[in-house]
Amino acid sequence: MAPKTENLAGIYLEATPAEISEETTAEFCEFIMSQFRALPFAVQASDSMRYETVEDLFADIEKEHLWVSLETYGADFYPNPFYGFAFLAVHDYDHYLTHSDFTLEGEIKAYRAIASRSPSLEIQKILYSEIVLKSAGYIYLGHPPEPKLVFA
C-alpha cells in the first residue's frame, strides 16, 4: 500500500472528529442540494445496489440514471439522511465528469472537481474529509471506516 494512502488513512482514523458550526452545516447542505438539483439524470436509492466498477457507474449515467446505495450514509453532521444521499449522487457524477476511478488518485481527482465549485474553504475542508480522507481510510481498512469529519 502506498505511503500516501497510509498517511491519509492515519489522519482520518486517528483524528478527533471536527466540530462545525450550524452556519457551516447549513451552507454545506445548501451547496450539496444546489449541486444535486443540477444533476442531469434520475437518481434512485437502493438498499443493495453498489457500483463495483466505474465502468458500471459511467454506463448508468450515460443512460441518464444513477443508483445510490443507502448503506453508505451515516455522517452525524447531516440534518437528515437525504443530504448524504444527495452528496453521494453528486460525488458519483464528479467521478464521471473527471473520468476518475475509485482509487485514491481517482477520489482526489473527483474531490478537486467539486472543490473548484465550492463556495468556501470550510466547505472544501468538509469535502476533503468526506472524499479523500474517508476514502483513504476505506482503502486502508478494506471496509468503510466509522464516519466522521476530520480537518487535517
Beta strands, then each sheet from edge to edge (+ up, - down):
strand 1: 42-46
strand 2: 65-69
sheet 1: 1+ 2+
end
